[in-house]
Amino acid sequence: MKTRIVLLFLSATLFWACSSDNDDGNGGDDNSLIGTWSFTELKVDDADGEIKLANEVIQVLIAQGCDIFTFEFKSDQTLEAAFKDFTETGTDVNSEGTGLLIECPENAETTSSTWSLEGDQLTIVDGNGISETVTIKLEGGTLTLSAEIIDEDNLEGAEAVFKKD
């Protein structure tokens, strides 16, 4: 189980923008996307046990103030993505027998890319020049996109929700 959770977060770098979601989301202009966005929710329909547990862990960490995953869209069209490094996080069984204790990792990994927004189509070009486009829904301070950018194989059909800081 720990491996699944670790892979969920670490695969964000490997699968950043590896998919395209073609729903009828609302985009925005470049200015509405500029700023820092923090991952706040994983929306999953018909979640199985492992995804449901991973989502519960996410909610506990977020409630503790852990910034699991953030995007900083800058006005110069650069993008900084930061995610917690869960490979160094220890887990322990609660001494009261009520479950696992999972701490927010101290270390974060960052990646740099460039971005452009055309309607609801967000295009990301990574440091290797690989370009991918995803459909986004941008409504006020909420950014929603396919969770497949976090884990392409395990989160098909799920949505990742980010709130603007």
Z-matrix of the N, CA and C atoms (Angstrom, degrees):
N
C 1 1.443
C 2 1.515 1 110.30
N 3 1.352 2 116.96 1 -43.95
C 4 1.455 3 120.03 2 179.50
C 5 1.520 4 109.72 3 -58.55
N 6 1.321 5 116.26 4 -38.81
C 7 1.458 6 120.25 5 179.31
C 8 1.512 7 110.61 6 -61.17
N 9 1.314 8 118.27 7 -41.68
C 10 1.468 9 121.86 8 179.18
C 11 1.524 10 111.09 9 -61.11
N 12 1.337 11 116.12 10 -45.11
C 13 1.454 12 120.09 11 -179.18
C 14 1.518 13 110.10 12 -64.87
N 15 1.324 14 115.95 13 -44.00
C 16 1.456 15 120.50 14 178.57
C 17 1.518 16 109.99 15 -60.33
N 18 1.323 17 116.80 16 -46.35
C 19 1.459 18 120.08 17 -179.69
C 20 1.523 19 111.64 18 -64.12
N 21 1.317 20 116.75 19 -34.96
C 22 1.458 21 120.61 20 178.84
C 23 1.520 22 110.95 21 -56.00
N 24 1.314 23 116.56 22 -44.66
C 25 1.457 24 119.62 23 -175.95
C 26 1.520 25 112.81 24 -86.25
N 27 1.308 26 117.25 25 -36.83
C 28 1.460 27 118.92 26 -178.94
C 29 1.514 28 112.68 27 -72.39
N 30 1.294 29 116.91 28 -28.07
C 31 1.454 30 118.84 29 -178.85
C 32 1.525 31 112.13 30 -71.24
N 33 1.329 32 116.39 31 -9.38
C 34 1.468 33 119.26 32 178.61
C 35 1.524 34 111.03 33 -56.24
N 36 1.320 35 116.75 34 -40.42
C 37 1.457 36 119.10 35 -179.33
C 38 1.511 37 110.54 36 -70.28
N 39 1.316 38 115.99 37 -42.53
C 40 1.452 39 119.80 38 -176.03
C 41 1.514 40 112.61 39 -69.74
N 42 1.318 41 116.42 40 -34.12
C 43 1.449 42 119.84 41 -174.70
C 44 1.515 43 113.67 42 -110.15
N 45 1.342 44 117.14 43 15.98
C 46 1.462 45 120.44 44 179.40
C 47 1.516 46 108.70 45 -55.16
N 48 1.279 47 116.12 46 116.70
C 49 1.466 48 123.50 47 177.17
C 50 1.515 49 113.07 48 62.86
N 51 1.325 50 117.32 49 38.59
C 52 1.462 51 120.33 50 178.37
C 53 1.514 52 112.23 51 -89.66
N 54 1.308 53 117.08 52 6.02
C 55 1.446 54 118.39 53 -178.25
C 56 1.506 55 110.03 54 -142.57
N 57 1.315 56 114.12 55 167.30
C 58 1.455 57 120.19 56 175.63
C 59 1.513 58 107.67 57 -130.47
N 60 1.306 59 116.24 58 128.95
C 61 1.455 60 122.30 59 -179.97
C 62 1.517 61 106.95 60 -108.20
N 63 1.321 62 117.31 61 124.23
C 64 1.450 63 120.43 62 -171.89
C 65 1.518 64 113.80 63 -105.22
N 66 1.333 65 118.61 64 39.74
C 67 1.455 66 119.38 65 176.77
C 68 1.523 67 109.62 66 -80.95
N 69 1.298 68 116.42 67 177.19
C 70 1.452 69 121.09 68 -176.78
C 71 1.523 70 111.01 69 -93.37
N 72 1.337 71 117.08 70 51.16
C 73 1.457 72 121.42 71 -179.59
C 74 1.510 73 111.59 72 -70.71
N 75 1.313 74 115.36 73 162.92
C 76 1.450 75 121.24 74 178.08
C 77 1.508 76 109.01 75 -98.36
N 78 1.307 77 116.24 76 128.81
C 79 1.448 78 120.79 77 175.56
C 80 1.512 79 109.00 78 -88.19
N 81 1.291 80 115.23 79 -157.30
C 82 1.446 81 121.02 80 177.82
C 83 1.507 82 107.52 81 -161.68
N 84 1.323 83 115.83 82 -175.32
C 85 1.449 84 117.14 83 174.90
C 86 1.527 85 108.95 84 -89.96
N 87 1.321 86 115.12 85 169.94
C 88 1.459 87 119.98 86 -177.33
C 89 1.527 88 111.65 87 -56.30
N 90 1.334 89 117.53 88 -39.66
C 91 1.460 90 120.92 89 -177.52
C 92 1.520 91 112.57 90 -64.01
N 93 1.337 92 118.19 91 -32.55
C 94 1.458 93 119.81 92 -179.31
C 95 1.528 94 111.77 93 -73.47
N 96 1.316 95 117.41 94 -19.49
C 97 1.458 96 121.04 95 179.36
C 98 1.530 97 112.00 96 -89.51
N 99 1.321 98 117.33 97 -23.59
C 100 1.469 99 121.46 98 -176.82
C 101 1.523 100 109.72 99 -63.37
N 102 1.328 101 114.98 100 131.06
C 103 1.454 102 121.58 101 179.26
C 104 1.519 103 110.38 102 137.01
N 105 1.309 104 115.50 103 -174.35
C 106 1.460 105 122.00 104 -179.66
C 107 1.525 106 109.18 105 -102.10
N 108 1.327 107 115.73 106 131.98
C 109 1.459 108 123.49 107 -178.28
C 110 1.525 109 108.70 108 -120.86
N 111 1.320 110 116.76 109 130.12
C 112 1.469 111 122.42 110 179.92
C 113 1.519 112 110.72 111 -110.07
N 114 1.323 113 115.51 112 135.73
C 115 1.462 114 122.47 113 177.55
C 116 1.516 115 108.73 114 -65.18
N 117 1.349 116 116.08 115 127.22
C 118 1.464 117 119.67 116 -176.93
C 119 1.515 118 114.78 117 -125.44
N 120 1.322 119 116.73 118 -18.33
C 121 1.468 120 117.01 119 -173.57
C 122 1.521 121 110.69 120 -161.55
N 123 1.300 122 114.47 121 147.14
C 124 1.455 123 122.53 122 171.63
C 125 1.516 124 106.46 123 -115.81
N 126 1.341 125 116.33 124 114.82
C 127 1.463 126 120.76 125 178.69
C 128 1.514 127 108.38 126 -95.10
N 129 1.337 128 115.16 127 118.47
C 130 1.456 129 120.74 128 -176.09
C 131 1.520 130 109.33 129 -131.37
N 132 1.330 131 116.81 130 124.24
C 133 1.458 132 121.56 131 172.60
C 134 1.518 133 107.95 132 -89.15
N 135 1.305 134 117.49 133 140.63
C 136 1.465 135 122.47 134 176.73
C 137 1.522 136 112.30 135 53.02
N 138 1.327 137 117.35 136 48.97
C 139 1.460 138 121.68 137 -178.50
C 140 1.520 139 110.91 138 -70.23
N 141 1.346 140 115.17 139 137.32
C 142 1.455 141 118.64 140 173.47
C 143 1.526 142 108.56 141 -84.14
N 144 1.311 143 117.52 142 -179.93
C 145 1.451 144 122.33 143 -174.37
C 146 1.512 145 114.57 144 -57.49
N 147 1.337 146 118.15 145 -44.38
C 148 1.453 147 120.96 146 -176.56
C 149 1.522 148 111.64 147 -69.06
N 150 1.321 149 117.98 148 -43.31
C 151 1.461 150 120.47 149 179.79
C 152 1.520 151 109.68 150 -68.72
N 153 1.313 152 116.68 151 -38.32
C 154 1.460 153 120.67 152 178.44
C 155 1.533 154 110.15 153 -62.70
N 156 1.335 155 117.42 154 -43.25
C 157 1.457 156 120.96 155 178.14
C 158 1.526 157 110.52 156 -65.40
N 159 1.328 158 117.72 157 -43.25
C 160 1.466 159 121.07 158 178.59
C 161 1.522 160 110.28 159 -59.38
N 162 1.327 161 117.06 160 -40.71
C 163 1.460 162 121.08 161 179.03
C 164 1.525 163 110.69 162 -65.53
N 165 1.330 164 117.55 163 -38.28
C 166 1.461 165 120.67 164 177.64
C 167 1.526 166 110.70 165 -65.15
N 168 1.331 167 117.18 166 -40.05
C 169 1.465 168 121.21 167 177.18
C 170 1.528 169 109.71 168 -63.06
N 171 1.329 170 116.48 169 -43.11
C 172 1.467 171 121.27 170 178.13
C 173 1.522 172 109.73 171 -56.83
N 174 1.324 173 117.25 172 -47.20
C 175 1.460 174 120.92 173 -177.28
C 176 1.533 175 111.68 174 -64.32
N 177 1.331 176 117.64 175 -38.50
C 178 1.463 177 120.98 176 177.85
C 179 1.523 178 109.99 177 -64.21
N 180 1.334 179 117.01 178 -46.47
C 181 1.468 180 120.45 179 -179.37
C 182 1.525 181 111.52 180 -63.73
N 183 1.317 182 117.14 181 -41.56
C 184 1.469 183 120.66 182 178.69
C 185 1.524 184 110.11 183 -63.99
N 186 1.332 185 116.85 184 -41.94
C 187 1.470 186 120.75 185 178.76
C 188 1.529 187 111.36 186 -62.21
N 189 1.334 188 117.19 187 -26.96
C 190 1.462 189 122.11 188 177.79
C 191 1.528 190 111.99 189 -83.00
N 192 1.342 191 116.89 190 -1.75
C 193 1.459 192 120.67 191 179.84
C 194 1.513 193 114.07 192 89.31
N 195 1.302 194 117.54 193 17.15
C 196 1.460 195 122.27 194 -179.07
C 197 1.532 196 109.54 195 -83.48
N 198 1.320 197 116.89 196 118.36
C 199 1.462 198 121.48 197 175.14
C 200 1.525 199 107.95 198 -83.41
N 201 1.319 200 116.10 199 91.36
C 202 1.456 201 122.51 200 -175.08
C 203 1.523 202 111.32 201 -64.97
N 204 1.322 203 115.87 202 -43.95
C 205 1.457 204 120.71 203 -173.39
C 206 1.529 205 107.59 204 -151.21
N 207 1.325 206 118.03 205 127.37
C 208 1.456 207 120.83 206 177.25
C 209 1.521 208 110.78 207 -132.49
N 210 1.319 209 114.80 208 150.32
C 211 1.459 210 123.03 209 171.60
C 212 1.519 211 107.19 210 -118.43
N 213 1.326 212 116.97 211 137.02
C 214 1.458 213 120.61 212 171.11
C 215 1.523 214 107.67 213 -120.54
N 216 1.330 215 114.62 214 105.19
C 217 1.457 216 121.14 215 177.40
C 218 1.523 217 107.01 216 -88.17
N 219 1.333 218 116.18 217 120.16
C 220 1.463 219 121.08 218 -177.20
C 221 1.523 220 110.93 219 -102.65
N 222 1.330 221 115.80 220 155.50
C 223 1.464 222 121.29 221 -176.96
C 224 1.526 223 112.83 222 -66.12
N 225 1.331 224 118.11 223 -18.63
C 226 1.467 225 120.43 224 177.43
C 227 1.536 226 111.85 225 -87.19
N 228 1.338 227 115.98 226 16.16
C 229 1.472 228 123.88 227 177.47
C 230 1.531 229 113.17 228 69.47
N 231 1.337 230 117.70 229 21.43
C 232 1.457 231 120.17 230 172.40
C 233 1.521 232 108.38 231 -100.65
N 234 1.313 233 114.93 232 157.43
C 235 1.457 234 122.42 233 -176.99
C 236 1.513 235 109.00 234 -134.54
N 237 1.309 236 116.07 235 128.42
C 238 1.459 237 122.75 236 173.35
C 239 1.528 238 107.29 237 -109.85
N 240 1.313 239 116.59 238 123.53
C 241 1.462 240 121.50 239 175.38
C 242 1.521 241 107.44 240 -111.49
N 243 1.310 242 116.87 241 130.27
C 244 1.466 243 121.65 242 179.18
C 245 1.519 244 108.28 243 -126.82
N 246 1.326 245 115.62 244 133.06
C 247 1.456 246 119.78 245 177.31
C 248 1.510 247 109.03 246 -139.88
N 249 1.303 248 114.83 247 147.36
C 250 1.454 249 121.27 248 -178.19
C 251 1.523 250 110.32 249 -68.20
N 252 1.327 251 115.17 250 141.30
C 253 1.460 252 122.65 251 -180.00
C 254 1.528 253 108.76 252 -89.71
N 255 1.322 254 115.39 253 98.44
C 256 1.458 255 120.47 254 -176.43
C 257 1.527 256 113.25 255 -81.87
N 258 1.331 257 118.53 256 -1.45
C 259 1.467 258 120.03 257 178.72
C 260 1.517 259 111.61 258 -70.59
N 261 1.337 260 117.27 259 -24.26
C 262 1.458 261 121.25 260 -178.27
C 263 1.523 262 113.07 261 -99.13
N 264 1.315 263 117.27 262 2.82
C 265 1.458 264 121.14 263 -176.38
C 266 1.517 265 110.20 264 -86.85
N 267 1.304 266 114.57 265 130.10
C 268 1.452 267 119.02 266 175.55
C 269 1.516 268 110.00 267 -89.55
N 270 1.302 269 115.54 268 151.18
C 271 1.464 270 120.13 269 172.05
C 272 1.511 271 106.59 270 -121.83
N 273 1.268 272 115.98 271 151.93
C 274 1.450 273 121.12 272 -177.80
C 275 1.520 274 107.51 273 -145.79
N 276 1.309 275 115.45 274 155.30
C 277 1.456 276 119.62 275 177.29
C 278 1.520 277 108.09 276 -85.14
N 279 1.320 278 115.61 277 132.57
C 280 1.445 279 121.88 278 178.11
C 281 1.517 280 108.65 279 -58.22
N 282 1.324 281 116.82 280 131.90
C 283 1.471 282 120.97 281 -177.49
C 284 1.519 283 112.88 282 -61.90
N 285 1.309 284 116.87 283 -20.71
C 286 1.463 285 120.74 284 178.92
C 287 1.525 286 111.34 285 -86.95
N 288 1.327 287 116.72 286 0.44
C 289 1.451 288 120.61 287 177.75
C 290 1.509 289 114.59 288 74.41
N 291 1.330 290 117.09 289 22.40
C 292 1.459 291 119.83 290 -176.21
C 293 1.522 292 113.42 291 -101.84
N 294 1.312 293 118.66 292 8.37
C 295 1.455 294 119.69 293 176.90
C 296 1.510 295 112.88 294 137.62
N 297 1.315 296 115.30 295 -168.03
C 298 1.455 297 122.06 296 -179.12
C 299 1.520 298 111.29 297 -87.27
N 300 1.313 299 115.39 298 146.76
C 301 1.454 300 121.48 299 170.81
C 302 1.523 301 106.21 300 -100.80
N 303 1.297 302 117.54 301 117.93
C 304 1.455 303 121.62 302 -179.77
C 305 1.514 304 107.47 303 -120.24
N 306 1.317 305 115.76 304 120.62
C 307 1.453 306 120.88 305 -177.86
C 308 1.518 307 110.77 306 -95.51
N 309 1.311 308 115.23 307 153.33
C 310 1.455 309 121.07 308 175.50
C 311 1.530 310 107.84 309 -73.14
N 312 1.316 311 118.24 310 126.38
C 313 1.460 312 120.12 311 179.62
C 314 1.526 313 111.48 312 -63.41
N 315 1.326 314 115.71 313 147.95
C 316 1.456 315 120.27 314 177.30
C 317 1.523 316 111.23 315 -81.77
N 318 1.317 317 117.05 316 -36.95
C 319 1.463 318 121.03 317 -175.98
C 320 1.517 319 111.55 318 -85.04
N 321 1.320 320 114.49 319 143.19
C 322 1.456 321 120.54 320 176.39
C 323 1.526 322 109.18 321 -126.88
N 324 1.309 323 115.55 322 145.38
C 325 1.467 324 122.46 323 174.38
C 326 1.522 325 106.71 324 -98.88
N 327 1.315 326 117.54 325 144.44
C 328 1.456 327 120.55 326 177.16
C 329 1.522 328 110.25 327 -128.46
N 330 1.308 329 115.07 328 149.61
C 331 1.461 330 121.69 329 174.49
C 332 1.523 331 107.73 330 -133.05
N 333 1.313 332 115.49 331 152.58
C 334 1.464 333 121.34 332 178.29
C 335 1.511 334 109.48 333 -119.95
N 336 1.320 335 115.45 334 140.28
C 337 1.458 336 122.78 335 -179.59
C 338 1.524 337 107.82 336 -146.48
N 339 1.313 338 115.71 337 -179.85
C 340 1.461 339 121.02 338 168.83
C 341 1.519 340 107.46 339 -117.51
N 342 1.328 341 116.79 340 159.76
C 343 1.453 342 120.77 341 -176.59
C 344 1.519 343 111.02 342 -142.27
N 345 1.325 344 114.42 343 156.72
C 346 1.461 345 121.63 344 170.08
C 347 1.528 346 107.40 345 -148.35
N 348 1.319 347 115.50 346 151.47
C 349 1.463 348 121.12 347 -177.59
C 350 1.521 349 108.91 348 -128.03
N 351 1.319 350 115.63 349 125.32
C 352 1.460 351 122.87 350 177.28
C 353 1.524 352 106.86 351 -126.93
N 354 1.347 353 116.54 352 99.80
C 355 1.459 354 120.33 353 -175.49
C 356 1.516 355 109.89 354 66.22
N 357 1.341 356 117.23 355 -118.21
C 358 1.462 357 121.06 356 177.75
C 359 1.531 358 111.98 357 -103.87
N 360 1.324 359 116.78 358 14.32
C 361 1.466 360 121.65 359 -178.81
C 362 1.530 361 110.35 360 -104.44
N 363 1.328 362 116.25 361 110.19
C 364 1.457 363 122.87 362 178.79
C 365 1.522 364 108.01 363 -97.64
N 366 1.328 365 116.28 364 121.36
C 367 1.459 366 121.17 365 178.98
C 368 1.524 367 108.49 366 -108.53
N 369 1.319 368 115.15 367 129.29
C 370 1.465 369 123.20 368 179.70
C 371 1.521 370 107.83 369 -116.76
N 372 1.327 371 116.56 370 133.40
C 373 1.461 372 121.61 371 174.34
C 374 1.522 373 106.13 372 -118.20
N 375 1.341 374 116.24 373 115.73
C 376 1.461 375 119.71 374 -176.89
C 377 1.527 376 111.39 375 -79.78
N 378 1.316 377 116.22 376 179.61
C 379 1.456 378 122.47 377 -177.56
C 380 1.512 379 114.07 378 -62.41
N 381 1.329 380 117.60 379 -18.53
C 382 1.464 381 121.71 380 178.56
C 383 1.521 382 111.78 381 -94.20
N 384 1.326 383 117.21 382 4.04
C 385 1.460 384 121.11 383 179.86
C 386 1.517 385 114.34 384 82.75
N 387 1.330 386 117.68 385 9.03
C 388 1.463 387 121.50 386 179.34
C 389 1.521 388 108.53 387 -82.84
N 390 1.327 389 115.27 388 124.46
C 391 1.456 390 122.22 389 -176.63
C 392 1.519 391 110.16 390 -106.95
N 393 1.324 392 115.96 391 132.30
C 394 1.460 393 122.38 392 176.28
C 395 1.520 394 108.59 393 -136.33
N 396 1.313 395 115.89 394 149.11
C 397 1.458 396 121.68 395 -179.71
C 398 1.520 397 109.38 396 -122.63
N 399 1.348 398 115.77 397 135.00
C 400 1.462 399 121.87 398 176.86
C 401 1.515 400 108.91 399 -127.29
N 402 1.307 401 115.63 400 150.67
C 403 1.454 402 121.64 401 175.36
C 404 1.517 403 108.20 402 -86.57
N 405 1.335 404 115.65 403 132.26
C 406 1.462 405 119.95 404 179.71
C 407 1.518 406 110.20 405 -119.71
N 408 1.321 407 114.99 406 160.43
C 409 1.458 408 122.43 407 170.69
C 410 1.520 409 105.07 408 -121.63
N 411 1.310 410 116.46 409 117.95
C 412 1.456 411 122.40 410 -177.26
C 413 1.517 412 108.09 411 -119.62
N 414 1.334 413 114.97 412 109.64
C 415 1.460 414 121.41 413 -178.14
C 416 1.514 415 108.54 414 -128.80
N 417 1.326 416 116.34 415 102.47
C 418 1.457 417 120.47 416 -178.92
C 419 1.514 418 110.63 417 59.73
N 420 1.300 419 116.70 418 -121.15
C 421 1.460 420 121.93 419 -178.78
C 422 1.510 421 114.18 420 -93.99
N 423 1.335 422 117.67 421 19.80
C 424 1.465 423 121.19 422 -179.43
C 425 1.527 424 110.38 423 -122.66
N 426 1.311 425 115.93 424 129.12
C 427 1.459 426 123.85 425 177.13
C 428 1.521 427 107.36 426 -116.79
N 429 1.329 428 116.54 427 123.03
C 430 1.460 429 121.18 428 -179.77
C 431 1.520 430 107.88 429 -122.71
N 432 1.322 431 115.47 430 134.47
C 433 1.457 432 121.01 431 177.17
C 434 1.515 433 109.68 432 -149.29
N 435 1.309 434 116.14 433 170.65
C 436 1.458 435 120.96 434 -178.04
C 437 1.523 436 110.46 435 -60.38
N 438 1.330 437 116.91 436 131.29
C 439 1.464 438 121.13 437 178.32
C 440 1.521 439 111.82 438 -72.96
N 441 1.309 440 116.79 439 -5.49
C 442 1.457 441 119.63 440 176.96
C 443 1.521 442 111.33 441 -62.67
N 444 1.336 443 117.84 442 -17.76
C 445 1.464 444 118.67 443 175.67
C 446 1.522 445 110.88 444 -69.31
N 447 1.328 446 116.88 445 -21.92
C 448 1.458 447 121.09 446 177.19
C 449 1.521 448 110.29 447 -85.35
N 450 1.313 449 117.01 448 -45.41
C 451 1.462 450 121.54 449 179.65
C 452 1.518 451 108.00 450 -152.28
N 453 1.316 452 115.81 451 98.87
C 454 1.458 453 122.67 452 -174.67
C 455 1.525 454 112.96 453 -59.47
N 456 1.327 455 117.09 454 -38.30
C 457 1.457 456 120.88 455 -174.52
C 458 1.516 457 114.36 456 -80.57
N 459 1.331 458 117.81 457 -31.87
C 460 1.460 459 120.68 458 -171.52
C 461 1.523 460 115.19 459 -107.34
N 462 1.322 461 118.19 460 -11.31
C 463 1.459 462 119.49 461 -175.10
C 464 1.524 463 113.14 462 -119.36
N 465 1.312 464 116.62 463 28.54
C 466 1.454 465 120.33 464 178.12
C 467 1.523 466 109.51 465 -60.49
N 468 1.321 467 115.96 466 129.62
C 469 1.456 468 121.42 467 179.32
C 470 1.516 469 114.43 468 87.66
N 471 1.323 470 117.56 469 -9.44
C 472 1.469 471 121.14 470 179.11
C 473 1.530 472 109.53 471 -88.59
N 474 1.327 473 115.90 472 161.13
C 475 1.448 474 121.52 473 178.24
C 476 1.522 475 109.73 474 -121.49
N 477 1.342 476 116.21 475 139.30
C 478 1.450 477 123.26 476 174.23
C 479 1.525 478 107.59 477 -99.83
N 480 1.320 479 116.35 478 129.76
C 481 1.458 480 121.64 479 -177.98
C 482 1.534 481 108.60 480 -112.25
N 483 1.330 482 115.16 481 132.17
C 484 1.451 483 122.59 482 178.45
C 485 1.527 484 108.63 483 -122.94
N 486 1.325 485 116.29 484 142.79
C 487 1.465 486 121.96 485 176.44
C 488 1.526 487 108.39 486 -112.31
N 489 1.332 488 115.11 487 142.42
C 490 1.456 489 120.81 488 179.56
C 491 1.524 490 109.53 489 -77.25
N 492 1.325 491 115.64 490 130.92
C 493 1.475 492 120.67 491 179.04
C 494 1.501 493 111.16 492 -75.58
